Amino acid sequence: MLGFEEIEHTADRAFRVTGRDMASLLENAVRAMHSLNAPRPSDGPLAERQIEVEGGDRESLLVNWLNEILYVEQSQRLICEQVHIDELENHHLRARVKLREYDRDYTHIKAVTFHNLEIRETDKGLEAELVLDV
């Protein structure tokens, strides 16, 4: 399994994401969001950015993380291709992301929402369902 799958939602886009731990859940959530968004990177050079986010709990950290990725991508017309989590503790995340310009239009995601969001423990790790406002 890829760590995520699109799920049915009446008005917006949604996906279920899994990870063996919180770090892999965060990384897989970025990949899932991009699979629904469908931007195609150009052949240009990679740029590296450091991103830091906080949340009051795991759910808000996940939403803040994805919304920060969206902000960086949309404000700078870049797409995140690689994620390296440097620090993850006490609902604080510091990561390096590698981004590249993209060369076609894509589905515009307005925001990641808290709609019915809950990170659940499973026998394989963690699982969450996220709804994207498009």
C-alpha positions in Angstrom: 0.0 0.0 0.0 1.2 3.5 -0.8 0.4 4.9 2.7 -2.8 6.7 1.4 -6.0 6.3 -0.6 -8.6 8.7 -1.9 -12.0 8.3 -0.3 -15.4 9.5 -1.3 -16.5 12.9 -0.1 -19.7 14.8 -1.3 -18.3 18.3 -1.9 -14.5 18.3 -1.4 -11.7 15.9 -1.8 -10.7 13.5 0.9 -8.1 10.8 1.6 -7.1 8.3 4.2 -3.4 8.3 5.2 -1.4 5.8 7.2 2.0 5.7 8.6 4.0 3.5 11.0 4.6 6.6 13.2 3.8 10.3 13.2 6.8 11.2 11.0 5.7 8.8 8.2 2.1 9.9 8.6 3.2 13.5 7.9 5.3 12.5 4.9 2.6 10.3 3.4 0.0 13.0 3.9 2.1 15.3 1.7 2.2 12.6 -1.0 -1.5 12.0 -0.7 -2.3 15.7 -1.1 -0.1 15.9 -4.2 -1.7 12.8 -5.7 -5.1 14.6 -5.5 -3.7 17.9 -6.6 -1.8 16.4 -9.6 0.9 19.1 -10.3 3.7 18.0 -12.5 7.2 19.2 -11.6 9.4 20.8 -14.2 12.9 19.8 -14.9 14.3 22.8 -13.1 16.6 22.8 -10.1 15.5 21.8 -6.6 15.2 24.5 -4.0 15.4 23.7 -0.3 13.3 25.4 2.4 13.0 24.8 6.1 9.5 24.6 7.5 8.5 24.8 11.2 5.0 24.3 12.5 3.4 23.7 15.8 0.0 22.4 16.9 -1.8 21.9 20.2 -2.2 18.2 19.4 -1.3 15.7 16.7 -4.4 16.6 14.5 -3.6 20.4 14.5 0.1 19.7 13.8 -1.0 17.6 10.8 -3.3 20.2 9.5 -0.9 23.1 10.1 1.9 21.1 8.3 -0.2 20.5 5.2 -1.5 24.0 5.1 2.1 25.4 5.4 3.2 23.1 2.5 0.2 24.5 0.5 1.2 28.1 1.3 4.8 27.7 0.3 3.8 25.9 -2.9 1.1 28.3 -4.0 2.9 31.5 -3.0 6.1 30.5 -4.7 4.7 28.3 -7.5 6.7 25.3 -6.4 5.8 21.7 -5.7 7.3 19.8 -2.7 9.1 16.7 -4.0 11.0 15.6 -0.9 10.5 15.8 2.8 13.1 15.3 5.5 11.8 15.6 9.1 14.6 16.9 11.3 12.7 17.3 14.6 9.3 16.0 15.7 8.4 16.3 19.4 5.7 17.9 21.7 3.6 18.8 18.7 6.4 20.8 17.1 7.8 19.9 13.7 10.9 21.1 11.9 11.5 19.8 8.4 13.5 20.4 5.3 11.6 20.2 2.0 12.9 20.2 -1.5 10.8 22.0 -4.0 10.7 22.4 -7.8 8.8 24.6 -10.1 5.8 23.0 -11.7 4.8 23.3 -15.4 1.1 22.8 -15.5 -2.1 23.9 -13.8 -3.6 21.7 -11.1 -6.6 21.4 -8.8 -6.4 24.3 -6.5 -6.7 23.2 -2.9 -7.8 26.1 -0.7 -7.1 24.5 2.7 -6.8 21.3 4.7 -9.7 21.1 7.1 -10.4 19.7 10.6 -13.6 18.1 9.4 -14.0 14.8 11.3 -10.2 14.6 11.7 -8.9 12.2 14.2 -5.5 10.4 14.2 -6.2 6.8 15.3 -3.8 4.2 16.5 -3.9 0.9 14.5 -2.0 -2.3 14.8 0.2 -1.1 11.9 0.8 2.4 13.2 -1.4 5.6 12.7 -4.3 6.4 10.4 -6.2 9.6 9.7 -8.8 10.8 7.2 -8.4 14.4 5.9 -10.8 16.6 3.9 -9.4 19.2 1.5 -11.4 22.3 0.7 -11.2 22.8 -3.1 
